[in-house]
Amino acid sequence: MTQIRDTSRDMRIDPESFAGGYFRNAVYRHWDPHEDIPQELLEQDRERLLAFDDDEEGFEALRTTLALFGAGEEAVTEDLMPLGMVLEDIDDQMFLSTQIYEEAKHTQFFDRYWREVIDPVAEQADDAEVTRPTDQRYFPEGYVELFDRTEEAMERLLEDDTPENRAKAYCHYHLTVESVLAQTGYYGISARFSETGPEVYDDGVDTPELEGLVEGINYIRSDEGRHVGFGMHKVRHLIHEEGVDEGVVQDTLMDLLPFVSEAVEATRTEDVDPTPLVEYATDKVRRRIDVLTEEDAELPPVEELVTLEEDRGGTSAD
C-alpha cells in the first residue's frame, strides 16, 4: 500500500491558517437549498406573482434576472476546477472544495425556484409563455463574453501558472463575477422584492414581496461573502508579497466592468431604470481596487463578510 508522506509539515492541516478559518466557517454555516427554504414561502411567492398578473414586462425582467443568476452559478461551478488543480496548500484546497460545493448548491436553488415558482406562474398567467432558464433570449453578448473570459483565465492556469495569471483568474472569478456582478444582482433583488431591502429605486413601481426568493438569496450572499474575501486575500498577497503589478489587477477589473453593466442593463423595463445598479457596480469595483492595492488596508473578519448588510445596520463590508 502506497503511503503519502509530506515532511514539510507535522500535521496535515493548519486550522489557524486564513483558509482554515474560512473552511470552518463554511462548515458551520452549511445550508440546504431544499430543506432550509420552506415550501410555504415558494407557494406564497407564486401567489404574490400571480396577483401581479398584469405586469408582464416586470415578470419577464424577473425571469431574465433569475436565468442570468442560474447560468452564472452553473458556469462558475465548472470554471473553478482548474484553480483547484493548481493550488498547492491543503488548507486552500479544502476551502476551495467548499466553494465549488456551494456554487453547486446555488445552481440547485435557482433551478428549484424556476421549477416551483416561475413555471407555475407562467402556466397560470394570462399573457406569459412558459420559457426555459437556458433560453438564449436571456443572455446578452456581454454576459456571455464575461464568462467566456473567466473560463479562459482559469484554464490558462493549467498551462502557465504564474503569479500574474493567478491574479487575473481571481479578478475574473472572485472579484468580478462574484464580488461585482452577483453582489449587484443580490442588491437589486433585495431592493425590488423585499420590504427591508435597500432603497435603490425611486420610480413608484409596485412589486410583490417575494420572501422565498429573498430567503434563498440571503443564504447565497452569505456564502459568497467568504468567496469574495478569499479571493481578495489572495490578490492582496500576490500584489504585496509576490510582486504582481497592481496595474494588472486594476486593468483586469476595469476591462470587465462594461460586461457587468451590459448584464445589469438586460433587466431594464419601461418603468424600471437599472442605472442605480450600474452605478453600484462601478462603485464596488473602485472600492475593491482600493482595498487590494493599499498596503495598509485590512479585510473584514470572515464573520463580518458573511453577515448581511441589513443585519449590520447598513454597514457594507461585502
Contacts in CASP RR format, 6 or more apart in sequence:
PFRMAT RR
TARGET T0000
AUTHOR 0000-0000-0000
METHOD contacts of the structure
MODEL  1
MTQIRDTSRDMRIDPESFAGGYFRNAVYRHWDPHEDIPQELLEQDRERLL
AFDDDEEGFEALRTTLALFGAGEEAVTEDLMPLGMVLEDIDDQMFLSTQI
YEEAKHTQFFDRYWREVIDPVAEQADDAEVTRPTDQRYFPEGYVELFDRT
EEAMERLLEDDTPENRAKAYCHYHLTVESVLAQTGYYGISARFSETGPEV
YDDGVDTPELEGLVEGINYIRSDEGRHVGFGMHKVRHLIHEEGVDEGVVQ
DTLMDLLPFVSEAVEATRTEDVDPTPLVEYATDKVRRRIDVLTEEDAELP
PVEELVTLEEDRGGTSAD
6 12 0 8 1.000
12 90 0 8 1.000
13 20 0 8 1.000
13 90 0 8 1.000
13 91 0 8 1.000
13 94 0 8 1.000
14 20 0 8 1.000
14 91 0 8 1.000
15 21 0 8 1.000
15 24 0 8 1.000
17 89 0 8 1.000
17 91 0 8 1.000
18 91 0 8 1.000
18 230 0 8 1.000
18 233 0 8 1.000
19 89 0 8 1.000
19 91 0 8 1.000
19 92 0 8 1.000
19 94 0 8 1.000
19 95 0 8 1.000
19 230 0 8 1.000
20 91 0 8 1.000
20 94 0 8 1.000
20 95 0 8 1.000
21 302 0 8 1.000
22 95 0 8 1.000
22 98 0 8 1.000
22 226 0 8 1.000
22 229 0 8 1.000
22 230 0 8 1.000
22 302 0 8 1.000
23 91 0 8 1.000
23 94 0 8 1.000
23 95 0 8 1.000
23 98 0 8 1.000
25 226 0 8 1.000
25 302 0 8 1.000
25 303 0 8 1.000
25 306 0 8 1.000
26 95 0 8 1.000
26 98 0 8 1.000
26 99 0 8 1.000
26 102 0 8 1.000
26 223 0 8 1.000
26 226 0 8 1.000
27 98 0 8 1.000
29 222 0 8 1.000
29 223 0 8 1.000
29 306 0 8 1.000
31 105 0 8 1.000
31 219 0 8 1.000
32 105 0 8 1.000
33 105 0 8 1.000
33 106 0 8 1.000
33 108 0 8 1.000
33 109 0 8 1.000
33 112 0 8 1.000
33 216 0 8 1.000
33 219 0 8 1.000
34 108 0 8 1.000
34 112 0 8 1.000
36 219 0 8 1.000
37 109 0 8 1.000
37 112 0 8 1.000
37 212 0 8 1.000
37 215 0 8 1.000
37 216 0 8 1.000
37 219 0 8 1.000
38 212 0 8 1.000
39 116 0 8 1.000
41 211 0 8 1.000
41 212 0 8 1.000
41 215 0 8 1.000
42 112 0 8 1.000
42 113 0 8 1.000
42 116 0 8 1.000
42 117 0 8 1.000
42 212 0 8 1.000
44 211 0 8 1.000
44 212 0 8 1.000
45 117 0 8 1.000
45 208 0 8 1.000
45 210 0 8 1.000
45 211 0 8 1.000
45 212 0 8 1.000
45 213 0 8 1.000
46 116 0 8 1.000
46 117 0 8 1.000
46 120 0 8 1.000
46 121 0 8 1.000
48 208 0 8 1.000
48 209 0 8 1.000
48 210 0 8 1.000
49 59 0 8 1.000
49 62 0 8 1.000
49 117 0 8 1.000
49 121 0 8 1.000
49 208 0 8 1.000
49 210 0 8 1.000
50 121 0 8 1.000
50 124 0 8 1.000
50 125 0 8 1.000
51 208 0 8 1.000
52 58 0 8 1.000
52 59 0 8 1.000
52 206 0 8 1.000
52 207 0 8 1.000
52 208 0 8 1.000
53 125 0 8 1.000
53 126 0 8 1.000
53 127 0 8 1.000
55 207 0 8 1.000
56 125 0 8 1.000
56 127 0 8 1.000
56 128 0 8 1.000
57 269 0 8 1.000
57 270 0 8 1.000
57 271 0 8 1.000
58 207 0 8 1.000
58 269 0 8 1.000
58 272 0 8 1.000
59 121 0 8 1.000
59 122 0 8 1.000
59 125 0 8 1.000
59 128 0 8 1.000
60 128 0 8 1.000
60 269 0 8 1.000
61 267 0 8 1.000
61 268 0 8 1.000
61 269 0 8 1.000
61 272 0 8 1.000
62 118 0 8 1.000
63 118 0 8 1.000
63 131 0 8 1.000
63 133 0 8 1.000
63 138 0 8 1.000
64 138 0 8 1.000
64 266 0 8 1.000
64 267 0 8 1.000
65 185 0 8 1.000
65 189 0 8 1.000
65 267 0 8 1.000
66 110 0 8 1.000
66 113 0 8 1.000
66 114 0 8 1.000
66 118 0 8 1.000
66 133 0 8 1.000
67 114 0 8 1.000
67 133 0 8 1.000
67 134 0 8 1.000
67 135 0 8 1.000
67 138 0 8 1.000
67 139 0 8 1.000
68 138 0 8 1.000
68 139 0 8 1.000
68 143 0 8 1.000
68 263 0 8 1.000
68 266 0 8 1.000
69 106 0 8 1.000
69 110 0 8 1.000
69 182 0 8 1.000
69 185 0 8 1.000
70 106 0 8 1.000
70 107 0 8 1.000
70 110 0 8 1.000
70 111 0 8 1.000
70 133 0 8 1.000
71 133 0 8 1.000
71 134 0 8 1.000
71 138 0 8 1.000
71 139 0 8 1.000
71 147 0 8 1.000
72 147 0 8 1.000
72 177 0 8 1.000
73 103 0 8 1.000
73 104 0 8 1.000
73 106 0 8 1.000
73 107 0 8 1.000
73 110 0 8 1.000
74 107 0 8 1.000
75 147 0 8 1.000
75 150 0 8 1.000
75 151 0 8 1.000
76 103 0 8 1.000
76 150 0 8 1.000
76 173 0 8 1.000
76 177 0 8 1.000
76 178 0 8 1.000
77 100 0 8 1.000
77 103 0 8 1.000
77 104 0 8 1.000
77 107 0 8 1.000
78 151 0 8 1.000
79 147 0 8 1.000
79 150 0 8 1.000
79 151 0 8 1.000
79 154 0 8 1.000
79 173 0 8 1.000
80 96 0 8 1.000
80 99 0 8 1.000
80 100 0 8 1.000
80 103 0 8 1.000
80 154 0 8 1.000
80 173 0 8 1.000
81 100 0 8 1.000
81 154 0 8 1.000
82 154 0 8 1.000
82 155 0 8 1.000
82 157 0 8 1.000
82 158 0 8 1.000
82 169 0 8 1.000
83 96 0 8 1.000
83 154 0 8 1.000
83 157 0 8 1.000
83 169 0 8 1.000
83 173 0 8 1.000
84 93 0 8 1.000
84 96 0 8 1.000
85 157 0 8 1.000
85 158 0 8 1.000
86 157 0 8 1.000
86 158 0 8 1.000
86 161 0 8 1.000
86 166 0 8 1.000
87 93 0 8 1.000
87 96 0 8 1.000
95 230 0 8 1.000
98 226 0 8 1.000
99 226 0 8 1.000
99 227 0 8 1.000
99 230 0 8 1.000
102 223 0 8 1.000
102 227 0 8 1.000
105 223 0 8 1.000
106 220 0 8 1.000
106 223 0 8 1.000
109 216 0 8 1.000
109 219 0 8 1.000
109 220 0 8 1.000
110 133 0 8 1.000
111 133 0 8 1.000
113 213 0 8 1.000
114 133 0 8 1.000
117 213 0 8 1.000
118 133 0 8 1.000
119 130 0 8 1.000
121 128 0 8 1.000
122 128 0 8 1.000
122 129 0 8 1.000
122 130 0 8 1.000
122 131 0 8 1.000
123 130 0 8 1.000
131 137 0 8 1.000
138 266 0 8 1.000
139 266 0 8 1.000
140 262 0 8 1.000
140 263 0 8 1.000
140 265 0 8 1.000
140 266 0 8 1.000
141 262 0 8 1.000
142 258 0 8 1.000
142 259 0 8 1.000
142 262 0 8 1.000
142 263 0 8 1.000
143 259 0 8 1.000
143 262 0 8 1.000
143 263 0 8 1.000
143 266 0 8 1.000
145 259 0 8 1.000
146 176 0 8 1.000
146 177 0 8 1.000
146 181 0 8 1.000
146 256 0 8 1.000
146 259 0 8 1.000
146 260 0 8 1.000
146 263 0 8 1.000
147 177 0 8 1.000
149 172 0 8 1.000
149 256 0 8 1.000
149 259 0 8 1.000
150 172 0 8 1.000
150 173 0 8 1.000
150 176 0 8 1.000
150 177 0 8 1.000
153 165 0 8 1.000
153 168 0 8 1.000
153 169 0 8 1.000
153 171 0 8 1.000
153 172 0 8 1.000
153 173 0 8 1.000
154 169 0 8 1.000
154 172 0 8 1.000
154 173 0 8 1.000
156 165 0 8 1.000
156 168 0 8 1.000
156 169 0 8 1.000
157 165 0 8 1.000
157 166 0 8 1.000
157 169 0 8 1.000
163 238 0 8 1.000
163 242 0 8 1.000
163 243 0 8 1.000
163 244 0 8 1.000
164 238 0 8 1.000
164 244 0 8 1.000
164 245 0 8 1.000
164 248 0 8 1.000
166 234 0 8 1.000
166 238 0 8 1.000
167 235 0 8 1.000
167 238 0 8 1.000
167 239 0 8 1.000
167 244 0 8 1.000
167 248 0 8 1.000
167 249 0 8 1.000
167 252 0 8 1.000
168 248 0 8 1.000
168 252 0 8 1.000
170 231 0 8 1.000
170 234 0 8 1.000
170 235 0 8 1.000
170 238 0 8 1.000
171 235 0 8 1.000
171 249 0 8 1.000
171 252 0 8 1.000
171 253 0 8 1.000
171 256 0 8 1.000
172 252 0 8 1.000
172 256 0 8 1.000
174 227 0 8 1.000
174 228 0 8 1.000
174 229 0 8 1.000
174 230 0 8 1.000
174 231 0 8 1.000
174 232 0 8 1.000
174 234 0 8 1.000
174 235 0 8 1.000
175 228 0 8 1.000
175 231 0 8 1.000
175 232 0 8 1.000
175 235 0 8 1.000
175 253 0 8 1.000
175 288 0 8 1.000
175 292 0 8 1.000
176 252 0 8 1.000
176 253 0 8 1.000
176 256 0 8 1.000
176 257 0 8 1.000
176 260 0 8 1.000
176 285 0 8 1.000
178 224 0 8 1.000
178 227 0 8 1.000
178 228 0 8 1.000
179 228 0 8 1.000
179 232 0 8 1.000
179 284 0 8 1.000
179 288 0 8 1.000
180 253 0 8 1.000
180 256 0 8 1.000
180 257 0 8 1.000
180 260 0 8 1.000
180 281 0 8 1.000
180 284 0 8 1.000
180 285 0 8 1.000
180 288 0 8 1.000
181 260 0 8 1.000
181 263 0 8 1.000
181 264 0 8 1.000
181 281 0 8 1.000
182 224 0 8 1.000
183 221 0 8 1.000
183 224 0 8 1.000
183 228 0 8 1.000
183 284 0 8 1.000
183 318 0 8 1.000
184 260 0 8 1.000
184 264 0 8 1.000
184 277 0 8 1.000
184 280 0 8 1.000
184 281 0 8 1.000
184 284 0 8 1.000
185 264 0 8 1.000
185 277 0 8 1.000
186 217 0 8 1.000
186 220 0 8 1.000
186 221 0 8 1.000
187 198 0 8 1.000
187 200 0 8 1.000
187 277 0 8 1.000
187 280 0 8 1.000
188 198 0 8 1.000
188 200 0 8 1.000
188 277 0 8 1.000
189 213 0 8 1.000
189 214 0 8 1.000
189 217 0 8 1.000
190 196 0 8 1.000
190 197 0 8 1.000
190 198 0 8 1.000
190 214 0 8 1.000
190 217 0 8 1.000
190 310 0 8 1.000
191 197 0 8 1.000
191 198 0 8 1.000
191 199 0 8 1.000
191 200 0 8 1.000
191 201 0 8 1.000
192 200 0 8 1.000
192 201 0 8 1.000
192 207 0 8 1.000
192 272 0 8 1.000
193 207 0 8 1.000
193 208 0 8 1.000
193 209 0 8 1.000
193 210 0 8 1.000
193 213 0 8 1.000
193 214 0 8 1.000
194 209 0 8 1.000
194 210 0 8 1.000
194 211 0 8 1.000
194 214 0 8 1.000
195 209 0 8 1.000
196 310 0 8 1.000
197 310 0 8 1.000
198 309 0 8 1.000
198 310 0 8 1.000
200 276 0 8 1.000
200 277 0 8 1.000
200 280 0 8 1.000
201 272 0 8 1.000
201 276 0 8 1.000
203 271 0 8 1.000
203 272 0 8 1.000
203 273 0 8 1.000
205 271 0 8 1.000
205 272 0 8 1.000
218 308 0 8 1.000
221 308 0 8 1.000
221 318 0 8 1.000
222 306 0 8 1.000
222 307 0 8 1.000
222 308 0 8 1.000
223 306 0 8 1.000
224 318 0 8 1.000
225 305 0 8 1.000
225 306 0 8 1.000
225 318 0 8 1.000
226 302 0 8 1.000
226 305 0 8 1.000
226 306 0 8 1.000
228 305 0 8 1.000
228 318 0 8 1.000
229 299 0 8 1.000
229 302 0 8 1.000
229 305 0 8 1.000
232 288 0 8 1.000
232 291 0 8 1.000
232 292 0 8 1.000
232 299 0 8 1.000
233 299 0 8 1.000
235 249 0 8 1.000
235 292 0 8 1.000
236 291 0 8 1.000
236 292 0 8 1.000
236 297 0 8 1.000
236 299 0 8 1.000
238 244 0 8 1.000
239 245 0 8 1.000
239 246 0 8 1.000
239 249 0 8 1.000
239 292 0 8 1.000
239 293 0 8 1.000
240 295 0 8 1.000
246 292 0 8 1.000
246 293 0 8 1.000
249 289 0 8 1.000
249 292 0 8 1.000
249 293 0 8 1.000
250 289 0 8 1.000
250 293 0 8 1.000
253 285 0 8 1.000
253 288 0 8 1.000
253 289 0 8 1.000
254 285 0 8 1.000
257 281 0 8 1.000
257 282 0 8 1.000
257 285 0 8 1.000
260 281 0 8 1.000
261 278 0 8 1.000
261 281 0 8 1.000
261 282 0 8 1.000
264 274 0 8 1.000
264 277 0 8 1.000
264 278 0 8 1.000
264 281 0 8 1.000
265 274 0 8 1.000
265 278 0 8 1.000
267 274 0 8 1.000
268 274 0 8 1.000
290 297 0 8 1.000
291 297 0 8 1.000
291 299 0 8 1.000
299 305 0 8 1.000
300 317 0 8 1.000
304 312 0 8 1.000
304 317 0 8 1.000
305 317 0 8 1.000
305 318 0 8 1.000
306 318 0 8 1.000
307 317 0 8 1.000
309 315 0 8 1.000
309 316 0 8 1.000
309 318 0 8 1.000
END
